[in-house]
Amino acid sequence: VRLVESGGGLVHPVGSLRLFCAASGIIFRLYRTAWYRQAPGKQRELVATITPSGGTNYGDSVKDRFTISRDNGKNTVYLQMNSLKPEDTAVYYCNVEHVFSTQTDYWGQGTQVTVSS
């Protein structure tokens, strides 16, 4: 199983970035997908989740600014991040969790997002 994140980088406040996570080695439509983030000195926190059928859920700090989506045909999950703030700076991780076995989950290596002027 392999999850490869991309799209991170340095962006000014109020700017936008789009993160990508490409999955291989799994039957993608059987997995819920999510983005988490971890800032220095802080615990990893949930950013957003999306089910195989497209149901979404967001952390309070990113609601109305971030949008999670997925393309089951391309085995890819996306995170569109708008109106970025310095406090969004973190390493962002992709996660997939089997819909019938929550103990079967996998993580990507992470991609750094830095929001700074």
The first five atom37 places (N, CA, C, CB, O) and aatype in JSON, in Angstrom:
{
  "aatype": [19, 1, 10, 19, 6, 15, 7, 7, 7, 10, 19, 8, 14, 19, 7, 15, 10, 1, 10, 13, 4, 0, 0, 15, 7, 9, 9, 13, 1, 10, 18, 1, 16, 0, 17, 18, 1, 5, 0, 14, 7, 11, 5, 1, 6, 10, 19, 0, 16, 9, 16, 14, 15, 7, 7, 16, 2, 18, 7, 3, 15, 19, 11, 3, 1, 13, 16, 9, 15, 1, 3, 2, 7, 11, 2, 16, 19, 18, 10, 5, 12, 2, 15, 10, 11, 14, 6, 3, 16, 0, 19, 18, 18, 4, 2, 19, 6, 8, 19, 13, 15, 16, 5, 16, 3, 18, 17, 7, 5, 7, 16, 5, 19, 16, 19, 15, 15],
  "atom_mask": [
    [1, 1, 1, 1, 1],
    [1, 1, 1, 1, 1],
    [1, 1, 1, 1, 1],
    [1, 1, 1, 1, 1],
    [1, 1, 1, 1, 1],
    [1, 1, 1, 1, 1],
    [1, 1, 1, 0, 1],
    [1, 1, 1, 0, 1],
    [1, 1, 1, 0, 1],
    [1, 1, 1, 1, 1],
    [1, 1, 1, 1, 1],
    [1, 1, 1, 1, 1],
    [1, 1, 1, 1, 1],
    [1, 1, 1, 1, 1],
    [1, 1, 1, 0, 1],
    [1, 1, 1, 1, 1],
    [1, 1, 1, 1, 1],
    [1, 1, 1, 1, 1],
    [1, 1, 1, 1, 1],
    [1, 1, 1, 1, 1],
    [1, 1, 1, 1, 1],
    [1, 1, 1, 1, 1],
    [1, 1, 1, 1, 1],
    [1, 1, 1, 1, 1],
    [1, 1, 1, 0, 1],
    [1, 1, 1, 1, 1],
    [1, 1, 1, 1, 1],
    [1, 1, 1, 1, 1],
    [1, 1, 1, 1, 1],
    [1, 1, 1, 1, 1],
    [1, 1, 1, 1, 1],
    [1, 1, 1, 1, 1],
    [1, 1, 1, 1, 1],
    [1, 1, 1, 1, 1],
    [1, 1, 1, 1, 1],
    [1, 1, 1, 1, 1],
    [1, 1, 1, 1, 1],
    [1, 1, 1, 1, 1],
    [1, 1, 1, 1, 1],
    [1, 1, 1, 1, 1],
    [1, 1, 1, 0, 1],
    [1, 1, 1, 1, 1],
    [1, 1, 1, 1, 1],
    [1, 1, 1, 1, 1],
    [1, 1, 1, 1, 1],
    [1, 1, 1, 1, 1],
    [1, 1, 1, 1, 1],
    [1, 1, 1, 1, 1],
    [1, 1, 1, 1, 1],
    [1, 1, 1, 1, 1],
    [1, 1, 1, 1, 1],
    [1, 1, 1, 1, 1],
    [1, 1, 1, 1, 1],
    [1, 1, 1, 0, 1],
    [1, 1, 1, 0, 1],
    [1, 1, 1, 1, 1],
    [1, 1, 1, 1, 1],
    [1, 1, 1, 1, 1],
    [1, 1, 1, 0, 1],
    [1, 1, 1, 1, 1],
    [1, 1, 1, 1, 1],
    [1, 1, 1, 1, 1],
    [1, 1, 1, 1, 1],
    [1, 1, 1, 1, 1],
    [1, 1, 1, 1, 1],
    [1, 1, 1, 1, 1],
    [1, 1, 1, 1, 1],
    [1, 1, 1, 1, 1],
    [1, 1, 1, 1, 1],
    [1, 1, 1, 1, 1],
    [1, 1, 1, 1, 1],
    [1, 1, 1, 1, 1],
    [1, 1, 1, 0, 1],
    [1, 1, 1, 1, 1],
    [1, 1, 1, 1, 1],
    [1, 1, 1, 1, 1],
    [1, 1, 1, 1, 1],
    [1, 1, 1, 1, 1],
    [1, 1, 1, 1, 1],
    [1, 1, 1, 1, 1],
    [1, 1, 1, 1, 1],
    [1, 1, 1, 1, 1],
    [1, 1, 1, 1, 1],
    [1, 1, 1, 1, 1],
    [1, 1, 1, 1, 1],
    [1, 1, 1, 1, 1],
    [1, 1, 1, 1, 1],
    [1, 1, 1, 1, 1],
    [1, 1, 1, 1, 1],
    [1, 1, 1, 1, 1],
    [1, 1, 1, 1, 1],
    [1, 1, 1, 1, 1],
    [1, 1, 1, 1, 1],
    [1, 1, 1, 1, 1],
    [1, 1, 1, 1, 1],
    [1, 1, 1, 1, 1],
    [1, 1, 1, 1, 1],
    [1, 1, 1, 1, 1],
    [1, 1, 1, 1, 1],
    [1, 1, 1, 1, 1],
    [1, 1, 1, 1, 1],
    [1, 1, 1, 1, 1],
    [1, 1, 1, 1, 1],
    [1, 1, 1, 1, 1],
    [1, 1, 1, 1, 1],
    [1, 1, 1, 1, 1],
    [1, 1, 1, 1, 1],
    [1, 1, 1, 0, 1],
    [1, 1, 1, 1, 1],
    [1, 1, 1, 0, 1],
    [1, 1, 1, 1, 1],
    [1, 1, 1, 1, 1],
    [1, 1, 1, 1, 1],
    [1, 1, 1, 1, 1],
    [1, 1, 1, 1, 1],
    [1, 1, 1, 1, 1],
    [1, 1, 1, 1, 1]
  ],
  "atom_positions": [
    [[0.85, -1.17, 0.0], [0.0, 0.0, 0.0], [0.9, 1.24, 0.0], [-0.97, 0.0, 1.23], [1.9, 1.31, 0.72]],
    [[0.52, 2.19, -0.81], [1.31, 3.41, -0.88], [0.38, 4.61, -1.01], [2.31, 3.37, -2.05], [-0.53, 4.61, -1.84]],
    [[0.62, 5.63, -0.18], [-0.08, 6.9, -0.27], [0.97, 7.99, -0.49], [-0.93, 7.18, 1.03], [1.89, 8.14, 0.31]],
    [[0.82, 8.74, -1.55], [1.8, 9.76, -1.89], [1.1, 11.12, -1.93], [2.48, 9.46, -3.24], [0.26, 11.38, -2.79]],
    [[1.48, 11.99, -0.97], [0.93, 13.34, -0.93], [1.8, 14.29, -1.75], [0.81, 13.84, 0.52], [3.0, 14.08, -1.89]],
    [[1.17, 15.32, -2.28], [1.89, 16.37, -2.99], [1.06, 17.63, -2.95], [2.19, 15.96, -4.46], [-0.11, 17.62, -2.55]],
    [[1.68, 18.74, -3.36], [0.95, 20.0, -3.43], [1.26, 20.98, -2.32], [0.0, 0.0, 0.0], [0.81, 22.12, -2.36]],
    [[2.01, 20.54, -1.33], [2.35, 21.46, -0.25], [3.35, 22.51, -0.7], [0.0, 0.0, 0.0], [3.9, 22.45, -1.8]],
    [[3.59, 23.48, 0.18], [4.56, 24.52, -0.14], [4.37, 25.72, 0.74], [0.0, 0.0, 0.0], [3.7, 25.67, 1.77]],
    [[4.97, 26.82, 0.31], [4.9, 28.1, 1.02], [3.88, 28.99, 0.33], [6.29, 28.79, 1.08], [3.89, 29.14, -0.89]],
    [[2.99, 29.56, 1.12], [1.95, 30.42, 0.57], [1.73, 31.59, 1.52], [0.62, 29.63, 0.35], [1.9, 31.46, 2.73]],
    [[1.35, 32.73, 0.95], [1.05, 33.9, 1.78], [-0.31, 33.74, 2.45], [1.08, 35.19, 0.95], [-1.17, 33.01, 1.95]],
    [[-0.51, 34.43, 3.56], [-1.85, 34.43, 4.18], [-2.91, 34.88, 3.18], [-1.88, 35.36, 5.42], [-2.67, 35.73, 2.33]],
    [[-4.07, 34.29, 3.3], [-5.26, 34.43, 2.45], [-5.08, 33.77, 1.09], [-5.61, 35.9, 2.25], [-5.98, 33.82, 0.25]],
    [[-3.92, 33.15, 0.87], [-3.71, 32.42, -0.37], [-4.36, 31.05, -0.34], [0.0, 0.0, 0.0], [-5.05, 30.69, 0.61]],
    [[-4.13, 30.28, -1.43], [-4.74, 28.96, -1.59], [-3.69, 27.93, -1.99], [-5.85, 29.01, -2.64], [-2.67, 28.25, -2.6]],
    [[-3.97, 26.7, -1.63], [-3.18, 25.55, -2.07], [-4.12, 24.38, -2.27], [-2.05, 25.19, -1.03], [-5.19, 24.31, -1.67]],
    [[-3.71, 23.45, -3.13], [-4.47, 22.22, -3.31], [-3.53, 21.04, -3.08], [-5.1, 22.15, -4.73], [-2.5, 20.91, -3.73]],
    [[-3.92, 20.2, -2.14], [-3.14, 19.01, -1.83], [-3.72, 17.8, -2.56], [-3.12, 18.76, -0.31], [-4.93, 17.71, -2.8]],
    [[-2.83, 16.89, -2.9], [-3.21, 15.66, -3.59], [-2.68, 14.47, -2.8], [-2.67, 15.65, -5.05], [-1.62, 14.54, -2.19]],
    [[-3.45, 13.38, -2.83], [-2.98, 12.13, -2.24], [-3.37, 11.0, -3.19], [-3.59, 11.91, -0.8], [-4.55, 10.71, -3.38]],
    [[-2.36, 10.38, -3.77], [-2.58, 9.28, -4.7], [-2.35, 7.95, -3.98], [-1.66, 9.41, -5.93], [-1.3, 7.73, -3.39]],
    [[-3.34, 7.08, -4.05], [-3.27, 5.79, -3.36], [-3.04, 4.67, -4.36], [-4.55, 5.54, -2.56], [-3.54, 4.7, -5.48]],
    [[-2.28, 3.67, -3.93], [-2.08, 2.47, -4.73], [-1.99, 1.28, -3.8], [-0.81, 2.58, -5.61], [-1.62, 1.41, -2.63]],
    [[-2.35, 0.12, -4.32], [-2.28, -1.1, -3.52], [-3.52, -1.39, -2.69], [0.0, 0.0, 0.0], [-3.52, -2.34, -1.91]],
    [[-4.57, -0.58, -2.85], [-5.83, -0.82, -2.14], [-6.98, -0.69, -3.12], [-6.0, 0.17, -0.95], [-6.85, -0.11, -4.2]],
    [[-8.13, -1.25, -2.72], [-9.36, -1.02, -3.48], [-9.93, 0.28, -2.94], [-10.4, -2.23, -3.34], [-10.64, 0.3, -1.94]],
    [[-9.63, 1.36, -3.61], [-9.85, 2.71, -3.09], [-11.3, 2.94, -2.68], [-9.43, 3.74, -4.11], [-11.54, 3.61, -1.68]],
    [[-12.25, 2.41, -3.41], [-13.66, 2.67, -3.12], [-14.13, 2.0, -1.84], [-14.53, 2.21, -4.27], [-15.25, 2.24, -1.4]],
    [[-13.3, 1.17, -1.22], [-13.63, 0.54, 0.05], [-13.04, 1.29, 1.24], [-13.16, -0.9, 0.06], [-13.13, 0.81, 2.38]],
    [[-12.45, 2.42, 1.0], [-11.78, 3.16, 2.07], [-12.33, 4.56, 2.23], [-10.3, 3.24, 1.79], [-12.51, 5.29, 1.26]],
    [[-12.61, 4.91, 3.48], [-12.79, 6.33, 3.81], [-11.43, 7.0, 3.71], [-13.41, 6.51, 5.26], [-10.4, 6.38, 3.97]],
    [[-11.42, 8.26, 3.33], [-10.16, 8.97, 3.22], [-10.24, 10.25, 4.05], [-9.84, 9.3, 1.74], [-11.31, 10.81, 4.27]],
    [[-9.09, 10.67, 4.51], [-9.05, 11.83, 5.4], [-7.73, 12.55, 5.26], [-9.29, 11.41, 6.87], [-6.72, 12.0, 4.82]],
    [[-7.77, 13.79, 5.66], [-6.57, 14.6, 5.84], [-6.43, 14.96, 7.31], [-6.6, 15.88, 4.95], [-7.4, 15.38, 7.94]],
    [[-5.24, 14.79, 7.84], [-4.89, 15.23, 9.17], [-3.72, 16.21, 9.04], [-4.52, 14.01, 10.1], [-3.08, 16.3, 8.0]],
    [[-3.47, 16.93, 10.12], [-2.31, 17.81, 10.13], [-1.68, 17.83, 11.51], [-2.69, 19.23, 9.7], [-2.33, 17.58, 12.53]],
    [[-0.39, 18.13, 11.52], [0.32, 18.23, 12.79], [1.29, 19.39, 12.71], [1.07, 16.91, 13.12], [2.2, 19.42, 11.88]],
    [[1.08, 20.34, 13.6], [1.96, 21.5, 13.7], [3.04, 21.2, 14.74], [1.17, 22.78, 14.07], [2.84, 20.35, 15.61]],
    [[4.17, 21.88, 14.68], [5.24, 21.64, 15.65], [4.76, 21.81, 17.07], [6.41, 22.57, 15.39], [4.15, 22.81, 17.41]],
    [[5.04, 20.82, 17.91], [4.68, 20.89, 19.31], [3.22, 20.62, 19.61], [0.0, 0.0, 0.0], [2.79, 20.74, 20.76]],
    [[2.44, 20.26, 18.58], [1.02, 20.02, 18.79], [0.66, 18.59, 18.38], [0.17, 21.03, 17.99], [1.41, 17.92, 17.67]],
    [[-0.5, 18.15, 18.86], [-0.98, 16.83, 18.49], [-1.54, 16.84, 17.07], [-2.05, 16.34, 19.48], [-1.97, 17.88, 16.56]],
    [[-1.53, 15.67, 16.45], [-2.13, 15.55, 15.13], [-3.64, 15.77, 15.25], [-1.81, 14.14, 14.51], [-4.29, 15.24, 16.16]],
    [[-4.2, 16.55, 14.34], [-5.62, 16.83, 14.38], [-6.28, 16.51, 13.05], [-5.86, 18.29, 14.76], [-5.65, 16.58, 11.99]],
    [[-7.56, 16.16, 13.14], [-8.33, 15.86, 11.95], [-8.67, 17.15, 11.21], [-9.62, 15.08, 12.31], [-9.12, 18.12, 11.82]],
    [[-8.45, 17.14, 9.9], [-8.81, 18.29, 9.07], [-10.14, 18.04, 8.38], [-7.71, 18.59, 8.03], [-11.06, 18.85, 8.47]],
    [[-10.23, 16.9, 7.69], [-11.46, 16.61, 6.94], [-11.48, 15.13, 6.58], [-11.56, 17.47, 5.66], [-10.45, 14.49, 6.45]],
    [[-12.7, 14.62, 6.42], [-12.88, 13.25, 5.98], [-13.89, 13.2, 4.84], [-13.34, 12.35, 7.14], [-14.72, 14.09, 4.69]],
    [[-13.79, 12.14, 4.04], [-14.77, 11.92, 2.98], [-14.97, 10.42, 2.8], [-14.31, 12.58, 1.64], [-14.0, 9.66, 2.74]],
    [[-16.23, 10.02, 2.73], [-16.56, 8.61, 2.55], [-16.49, 8.24, 1.07], [-17.96, 8.3, 3.12], [-16.41, 9.12, 0.21]],
    [[-16.52, 6.94, 0.76], [-16.49, 6.55, -0.65], [-17.64, 7.14, -1.47], [-16.53, 5.05, -0.77], [-17.49, 7.37, -2.67]],
    [[-18.78, 7.38, -0.83], [-19.93, 7.93, -1.55], [-19.94, 9.46, -1.56], [-21.21, 7.43, -0.92], [-20.81, 10.07, -2.18]],
    [[-18.96, 10.08, -0.88], [-18.82, 11.53, -0.94], [-19.29, 12.31, 0.27], [0.0, 0.0, 0.0], [-19.27, 13.54, 0.23]],
    [[-19.7, 11.65, 1.33], [-20.06, 12.35, 2.54], [-18.85, 12.96, 3.21], [0.0, 0.0, 0.0], [-17.81, 12.3, 3.33]],
    [[-18.96, 14.21, 3.66], [-17.79, 14.92, 4.19], [-18.0, 15.39, 5.62], [-17.47, 16.1, 3.31], [-19.12, 15.54, 6.09]],
    [[-16.87, 15.6, 6.28], [-16.88, 16.14, 7.64], [-15.61, 16.96, 7.79], [-16.97, 14.99, 8.72], [-14.56, 16.6, 7.25]],
    [[-15.71, 18.09, 8.53], [-14.58, 19.01, 8.65], [-14.3, 19.36, 10.1], [-14.83, 20.27, 7.85], [-15.21, 19.4, 10.93]],
    [[-13.03, 19.6, 10.39], [-12.69, 20.16, 11.68], [-13.19, 21.59, 11.78], [0.0, 0.0, 0.0], [-13.31, 22.28, 10.77]],
    [[-13.49, 22.03, 12.99], [-14.09, 23.36, 13.17], [-13.2, 24.47, 12.64], [-14.38, 23.59, 14.64], [-13.69, 25.48, 12.13]],
    [[-11.89, 24.29, 12.75], [-10.97, 25.37, 12.38], [-10.86, 25.57, 10.87], [-9.61, 25.1, 12.96], [-10.31, 26.58, 10.42]],
    [[-11.35, 24.63, 10.07], [-11.19, 24.74, 8.62], [-12.53, 24.81, 7.89], [-10.4, 23.57, 8.1], [-12.55, 24.97, 6.67]],
    [[-13.62, 24.68, 8.6], [-14.94, 24.75, 7.96], [-15.09, 26.03, 7.18], [-16.07, 24.63, 8.99], [-14.65, 27.1, 7.62]],
    [[-15.69, 25.93, 6.02], [-15.96, 27.07, 5.12], [-14.71, 27.6, 4.43], [-16.61, 28.18, 5.88], [-14.8, 28.54, 3.65]],
    [[-13.54, 26.99, 4.71], [-12.31, 27.42, 4.02], [-11.7, 26.28, 3.21], [-11.28, 27.94, 5.04], [-11.14, 26.5, 2.13]],
    [[-11.82, 25.05, 3.72], [-11.22, 23.9, 3.07], [-12.31, 23.02, 2.47], [-10.35, 23.09, 4.06], [-13.43, 22.97, 2.99]],
    [[-11.98, 22.33, 1.38], [-12.91, 21.4, 0.75], [-12.17, 20.11, 0.42], [-13.54, 22.01, -0.53], [-11.15, 20.12, -0.28]],
    [[-12.69, 19.0, 0.92], [-12.13, 17.69, 0.61], [-12.96, 17.06, -0.51], [-12.08, 16.77, 1.87], [-14.19, 17.2, -0.54]],
    [[-12.29, 16.37, -1.41], [-12.98, 15.67, -2.49], [-12.16, 14.45, -2.88], [-13.22, 16.61, -3.72], [-11.01, 14.31, -2.47]],
    [[-12.75, 13.58, -3.67], [-12.03, 12.38, -4.1], [-12.49, 11.97, -5.48], [-12.24, 11.23, -3.1], [-13.61, 12.27, -5.89]],
    [[-11.61, 11.29, -6.18], [-11.92, 10.72, -7.49], [-11.64, 9.22, -7.39], [-11.07, 11.41, -8.64], [-10.48, 8.8, -7.43]],
    [[-12.69, 8.43, -7.28], [-12.51, 6.99, -7.09], [-11.88, 6.34, -8.32], [-13.84, 6.33, -6.78], [-11.22, 5.31, -8.21]],
    [[-12.07, 6.93, -9.48], [-11.47, 6.39, -10.69], [-9.97, 6.61, -10.76], [0.0, 0.0, 0.0], [-9.25, 5.84, -11.4]],
    [[-9.51, 7.66, -10.1], [-8.08, 7.98, -10.1], [-7.4, 7.62, -8.79], [-7.88, 9.44, -10.38], [-6.21, 7.89, -8.62]],
    [[-8.15, 7.02, -7.86], [-7.58, 6.65, -6.55], [-6.91, 7.84, -5.88], [-6.57, 5.5, -6.7], [-5.81, 7.72, -5.32]],
    [[-7.55, 8.97, -5.94], [-6.94, 10.2, -5.44], [-7.92, 10.98, -4.57], [-6.46, 11.08, -6.6], [-9.12, 11.06, -4.86]],
    [[-7.39, 11.54, -3.5], [-8.16, 12.43, -2.64], [-7.48, 13.79, -2.66], [-8.26, 11.86, -1.17], [-6.26, 13.89, -2.72]],
    [[-8.3, 14.84, -2.61], [-7.81, 16.21, -2.73], [-8.21, 17.02, -1.5], [-8.37, 16.88, -4.02], [-9.17, 16.69, -0.81]],
    [[-7.44, 18.06, -1.23], [-7.82, 19.03, -0.21], [-7.57, 20.42, -0.78], [-7.02, 18.8, 1.12], [-6.43, 20.84, -0.94]],
    [[-8.65, 21.12, -1.08], [-8.56, 22.5, -1.54], [-8.58, 23.4, -0.32], [-9.72, 22.86, -2.52], [-9.53, 23.38, 0.46]],
    [[-7.54, 24.19, -0.17], [-7.4, 25.05, 1.01], [-7.41, 26.49, 0.56], [-6.11, 24.72, 1.81], [-6.52, 26.93, -0.17]],
    [[-8.41, 27.24, 1.01], [-8.55, 28.65, 0.67], [-8.45, 29.51, 1.93], [-9.89, 28.91, -0.06], [-8.57, 29.01, 3.05]],
    [[-8.23, 30.78, 1.73], [-8.15, 31.73, 2.85], [-7.2, 31.23, 3.93], [-9.55, 31.97, 3.45], [-7.54, 31.23, 5.11]],
    [[-6.04, 30.8, 3.53], [-5.09, 30.19, 4.46], [-4.6, 31.2, 5.49], [-3.91, 29.6, 3.71], [-4.43, 32.38, 5.21]],
    [[-4.37, 30.69, 6.69], [-3.92, 31.49, 7.81], [-2.58, 30.93, 8.31], [-4.98, 31.5, 8.95], [-2.27, 29.76, 8.08]],
    [[-1.79, 31.74, 8.99], [-0.53, 31.22, 9.54], [-0.73, 30.0, 10.43], [0.17, 32.31, 10.32], [0.12, 29.11, 10.47]],
    [[-1.84, 29.96, 11.14], [-2.1, 28.81, 12.02], [-2.44, 27.53, 11.27], [-3.23, 29.15, 12.97], [-2.58, 26.47, 11.88]],
    [[-2.57, 27.61, 9.97], [-2.74, 26.4, 9.15], [-1.4, 25.73, 8.85], [-3.46, 26.73, 7.85], [-1.37, 24.63, 8.29]],
    [[-0.31, 26.38, 9.2], [1.01, 25.81, 8.97], [1.16, 24.49, 9.71], [2.1, 26.8, 9.4], [0.97, 24.42, 10.93]],
    [[1.51, 23.44, 8.98], [1.62, 22.11, 9.57], [2.09, 21.13, 8.48], [0.26, 21.64, 10.19], [2.15, 21.47, 7.3]],
    [[2.41, 19.93, 8.92], [2.57, 18.83, 7.98], [1.2, 18.18, 7.81], [3.66, 17.79, 8.47], [0.54, 17.84, 8.79]],
    [[0.79, 18.03, 6.58], [-0.52, 17.46, 6.28], [-0.35, 16.02, 5.82], [-1.26, 18.31, 5.19], [0.46, 15.71, 4.95]],
    [[-1.14, 15.14, 6.44], [-1.04, 13.71, 6.18], [-2.34, 13.18, 5.58], [-0.69, 12.95, 7.46], [-3.44, 13.56, 6.0]],
    [[-2.2, 12.31, 4.63], [-3.33, 11.59, 4.05], [-3.52, 10.27, 4.82], [-3.11, 11.33, 2.51], [-2.54, 9.61, 5.18]],
    [[-4.76, 9.91, 5.05], [-5.09, 8.66, 5.75], [-6.24, 7.96, 5.02], [-5.47, 8.94, 7.23], [-7.18, 8.61, 4.56]],
    [[-6.15, 6.65, 4.93], [-7.27, 5.86, 4.41], [-7.61, 4.79, 5.44], [-6.92, 5.21, 3.02], [-6.72, 4.21, 6.06]],
    [[-8.9, 4.54, 5.61], [-9.39, 3.58, 6.61], [-10.44, 2.7, 5.95], [-9.97, 4.31, 7.87], [-11.38, 3.21, 5.33]],
    [[-10.29, 1.38, 6.07], [-11.23, 0.46, 5.44], [-12.62, 0.65, 6.06], [-10.75, -1.0, 5.6], [-12.75, 0.78, 7.27]],
    [[-13.64, 0.65, 5.23], [-14.99, 0.91, 5.74], [-15.52, -0.2, 6.62], [-15.93, 1.12, 4.59], [-16.41, 0.04, 7.44]],
    [[-15.0, -1.43, 6.48], [-15.46, -2.55, 7.28], [-14.47, -2.95, 8.37], [-15.72, -3.73, 6.4], [-14.76, -3.83, 9.17]],
    [[-13.33, -2.31, 8.41], [-12.33, -2.66, 9.41], [-11.53, -1.41, 9.75], [-11.39, -3.81, 8.9], [-10.57, -1.07, 9.06]],
    [[-11.94, -0.74, 10.83], [-11.29, 0.52, 11.18], [-9.84, 0.32, 11.61], [-12.05, 1.22, 12.28], [-9.07, 1.28, 11.66]],
    [[-9.47, -0.93, 11.91], [-8.08, -1.19, 12.28], [-7.19, -1.31, 11.05], [-7.99, -2.46, 13.11], [-5.96, -1.38, 11.18]],
    [[-7.78, -1.32, 9.89], [-7.01, -1.38, 8.65], [-6.93, 0.03, 8.09], [-7.64, -2.37, 7.62], [-7.84, 0.49, 7.4]],
    [[-5.85, 0.69, 8.4], [-5.68, 2.04, 7.89], [-4.22, 2.28, 7.55], [-6.19, 3.09, 8.91], [-3.33, 1.6, 8.05]],
    [[-4.01, 3.26, 6.7], [-2.67, 3.56, 6.2], [-2.46, 5.07, 6.15], [-2.45, 2.93, 4.8], [-3.41, 5.85, 6.01]],
    [[-1.18, 5.46, 6.26], [-0.81, 6.88, 6.28], [0.21, 7.17, 5.19], [-0.25, 7.28, 7.65], [1.04, 6.34, 4.83]],
    [[0.11, 8.4, 4.67], [1.14, 8.88, 3.78], [2.29, 9.47, 4.57], [0.0, 0.0, 0.0], [2.28, 9.49, 5.8]],
    [[3.29, 9.94, 3.85], [4.5, 10.45, 4.49], [4.37, 11.92, 4.91], [5.69, 10.3, 3.54], [5.2, 12.41, 5.68]],
    [[3.36, 12.59, 4.44], [3.13, 13.98, 4.82], [3.69, 14.97, 3.82], [0.0, 0.0, 0.0], [4.67, 14.7, 3.12]],
    [[3.05, 16.13, 3.76], [3.53, 17.22, 2.93], [3.44, 18.52, 3.74], [2.7, 17.33, 1.59], [2.44, 18.78, 4.4]],
    [[4.49, 19.31, 3.68], [4.57, 20.52, 4.5], [3.8, 21.66, 3.85], [6.04, 20.92, 4.71], [3.95, 21.94, 2.66]],
    [[2.98, 22.31, 4.65], [2.3, 23.54, 4.24], [2.73, 24.64, 5.19], [0.73, 23.36, 4.25], [2.58, 24.52, 6.41]],
    [[3.26, 25.71, 4.64], [3.7, 26.85, 5.44], [2.99, 28.09, 4.95], [5.25, 27.04, 5.37], [3.06, 28.43, 3.77]],
    [[2.3, 28.76, 5.87], [1.58, 29.99, 5.54], [2.29, 31.14, 6.25], [0.07, 29.9, 5.96], [2.27, 31.25, 7.47]],
    [[2.9, 31.98, 5.46], [3.71, 33.05, 6.04], [3.86, 34.19, 5.04], [5.1, 32.53, 6.47], [3.9, 33.97, 3.83]],
    [[3.95, 35.39, 5.58], [4.18, 36.55, 4.72], [5.67, 36.82, 4.6], [3.46, 37.8, 5.27], [6.08, 37.76, 3.92]]
  ]
}
